Amino acid sequence: MKIKFTCFSCGENFVIHIENLTKKSSLACPNCENPFPQGNFEALKKISSLVSEASEGLTYADREGNILTSWEFKLLD
């Protein structure tokens, strides 16, 4: 699952996988280095962690090793 960000300082759009977001200690625009507010980032990391946890187990391998999906969800605007 991915989160799309838009920096209003320079107009850059970029996407980060939730799994990668939870490993970061801060976030800044890759184009202009405008920092994402740290308090908001920490809250977003908590939400990302919960979303990742909620998506665990929705895909599984059958006896033949095929990957199957029982449910999928996406976060929308």
Secondary structure as GFF3:
##gff-version 3
##sequence-region A 1 77
A	DSSP	beta_strand	2	6	.	.	.	ID=ss1
A	DSSP	beta_strand	13	17	.	.	.	ID=ss2
A	DSSP	alpha_helix	18	21	.	.	.	ID=ss3
A	DSSP	alpha_helix	38	55	.	.	.	ID=ss4
A	DSSP	beta_strand	59	61	.	.	.	ID=ss5
A	DSSP	beta_strand	67	69	.	.	.	ID=ss6
###
